């Protein structure tokens, strides 16, 4: 297993059991509902992402002489897009406790 797959597991191991943080994500099937993010989901997502990056680098090394810079640019673009979130989502409403 690669370091890229192990780092999210280490973060989860500290955040959830030690700090008591409950990791949630919006459930796309039900409006306003959330779904818990567990260890299995983190392991699967980080492993798939690490393997995809490794495969991209392997293909680029066979097809171009500038594989490393191209791979880095692609990784940064994917990171920025993933951090942007959904652009079609409506802005969140304030929590009812904030209402006057």
N, C-alpha and C positions, 0 to 999 in steps of 0.2 A: 504494500500500500504506500502511496506517495505522501509526502509532507502536505501537499495541497489538499488531500482528503483527510488528513489527521488534524490539521489546525482547526477546522470548524468543529470537530468532535471535542477537542480540548476546550474550546470556548464554550460549547454547550455544557460540558461537564462542570465548568466553573459557574456559569450563569444560572443554570436551572437548579441543580441540587444544593449548591453552596450559597448562592445569592438569593435563591427563591424567585427568580424571574420566570414568568410564564410566557413562553414564546408563542405568539398567535399570528395567524395570517387570515386575510379576508377570504371567506368561502364564496366562490364565484357562483354557486348554485342557489344560495339563499341570501336575499338582501339583508345586510346588517349583521349577518352571522359570521362567526370566526371559527377557525379550525386550529387546534393545537399542533405545533411543530415538534415532533419527537426525534429521538436519536436515529431511528431508521430513515426518516425523511432526510435528515441532515447528511447521513452517511451516503445515501443514494445520490443526492444532488451533488455533493462535493466529489464523489467518485466519477460520476458522469462528466462533470465539468473538467476534472483533471484528465480524464481519458480523451475528451474532445480536444483539449489543448495539446496533449501529447500527439494525437493523430494529425492535427493541423501542422505541427512542427515537423513531424516525420514526412508528410507529403511535401511540405515546402523545401525540406532539405534535399529531396530527390528532384525537385523541379526548378529550383532557383539557387543562386549563390548568396542571396541576401535573406536567408530563411529567418534568422533570429530577429532582425529589425521588423520584418513584415509580421512575424508572429506576435511581437510585442505591441505593434500598432493595433492589430486585430483584437488582442486581449484588452487593451485600454478602451477601444471602442465598445466592445461587448460589456465591459464593466460600467462605462458611462450610461449606456442604454439601459442596463438592468437597474441602475440606481435611479433612473428618471421616473420609473413607475408608469402607471397607466395615464395617458394624456386625456382619455375620454371620460375619466372618472369625475363625478361632480365633487366640488369641494366639501370636506366634512363639516357637519354641523357641530356647533359647540355643545359640550356636555350639558344636560339639563340643569346641573347644579350651578352653571355659570349664568343661567337666565335670570333676568331681574324679577 
